[in-house]
Amino acid sequence: MLDRDGFRPSVAIVIANAKNHVFWAKRIREHSWQFPQGGIDPNESPEQAMFRELWEEVGLLPEHVHILGRTRDWLRYYVPRQWIQREWRGAYRGQKQIWFLLRFLGRDSDFNLRATEKPEFDAWRWHDYHVPLDAVIEFKRDVYKTALRELNRYLFRPAVSYKVPALDHQ
């Protein structure tokens, strides 16, 4: 399903543990690392797609996570022509994504990269929030940078300074 501009609606998922490290996964048989992501099916909300992809790609259930936030709007990236399947050429331009930031509530052993018959990742690790974007396929780097910058506010809120009211000495 493509929108009128040729973008496939999808979701991307950033999972943060209690130390604010993020789940970083290696594409199967490739040297690129990324966050879980996937398309939104017809009649599916972005949140429903996120929970489905969470299960399909990393084996987590809704009770393993808490939604901290999401991007305000769609973030788009273009896919180079040589990466586009022949039958989609001419119509498909790339993906538009809603990015979700989740707090991981489970144990590392809850992750299962083989939860479905077609695994997408063959390794994972926890990484600092500011992941090395040179490990991400080049045409996705700008959308990663934008998403991480926008979601940053949910994990790293500035310290709030409270003004202590003066004591009334009567």
N, C-alpha and C positions, 0 to 999 in steps of 0.2 A: 504494500500500500504506500503510494507516494502522495505528497501534497501537490498542489497545482504548480509549485515551483521546482518539483523534482527531488524533494528531500523526503527521506524515509523517517517517520517519527520513531524515536527510540529513547531509551533511558540509559544513564550511566550511574554507577553506584560506588560511592566512596565509603568504606567501612573503617571506622576508627575504634581502637581499643581504649582502655582506661588511661593509657599513657599518651593518648592522641597520636599513636602510630597508626598508619593506614595499611590495609590489606592490599598487597601488590602481587599480581599474578603474571606468570609467564605463559605466553601463547604456546599451545602444544606444537612441538617440533619447530619452534622459531626462537629467535633471540630477542624478541620484543616483549616488553612488560606493559601491563595496562590494568585498569580497573574493570570489573565486570560491567558488561553493557549488553543491550539487545533491543530488538524491535518491539514496538507496541502493536499488538494484534488488533484487528477491527473490533469495535465495541469494548475495548479494554482501556481503563484509565491509566495514566502514567504510574500511579501508585500500585495498581494491580500488576502492571507489567514489571515494575521493579521487584515485587515479591516473587513473581514467577521466575524472572531471570536470576534472582538471588538463589532460588532452589536449583534451577537448571545448571547454573555455572559453578556454584560453590557449595551447594548442599545445605544452605541455611534456611531455617523456617522463620516466620514472623516473630516467634517468641525469642529468637536469638538476637534480635536487634530492636532498637528504638530509633525512630526518625527524628533527627535533630533539625534538619532543614532541607531545602531544595532551592534550586536556582529559580529566580523570579520569572524567567522567560526561557524560550528555546535558545540553545546555543548551537550554531551550525558549523559544519566543516564540509569542505568539498573533497571528493574522492578523485584522485588522478584517473584519467581515462583508462590507463593500462590495468587498473585494479577493478574496473567495472566489468561485470559479467556481460558477455556479448549480447544476450537477449534484453538487457536493460539499457544498453548504450543509446544515447539520444534523449531518453526520458529521465534517467537517474543522474542526479548531480552530487548527492552526498547524504548526510544525515543531519537531522535536527534533534537535539537531545534535551531532556530535562534531567539534571543531575541531582541525585539525592545524597545526603550525608547521613550516615547511620552510626549509632553508637552500638558497638558489639557488646552483648550481655552474656555471651556464652563462654565456652572454653575452646582453646585452639583445636582440640580433637573433634569439635562439632563441624569443622570444615570438611567437606567431602568433594573433591574435584571430580570424582567418578559417580556422582549422584544420578546421572543419566547415561544413556548409551553413547552419546556423542560428546565426550568431554572437550572443553575448549582450552583448558589450562593443564600443564603438567608439573607446575611447581608454584609455590607461593611463599611469601615472607611478610613480616611486618616491616614497615619503612617509615622514616620521618615523614611528617605531613608534606613537606616540600620535596616530592619525589623527583628523581633525576629525569628531566624531560627528554634528555638525549636517548633514554631507553624506550621512549614512546615512538611509534612510527611517525615519521616527519609530518605528514599532513594532518595529524590530530593534535600536535603540540600546542597550537594557539588556543584551541578550545579547552585543553587541559589547564593551561595557565589561567584562562579566564574563569573557568569553573572553580578551581582551587582558590583563587583570589576571592571570588564571591562567597564561597562556602566557609572560608577562613573565619568569618565573624561568629559562626556557631560554635567553634572550638576554642578560639583564642579571643575572648571578649576582653577589652581593656579593663583594667582594674577600676572599679568605681570608688571615687573618693566621697565619703559622706561628711557633711559639715555637722559637727557636733554642736547642738544648741548650747548657748551659754547658760550657766546655772543662774537662777534668779536668787540673788542674795538680798533678802529683805530684812 
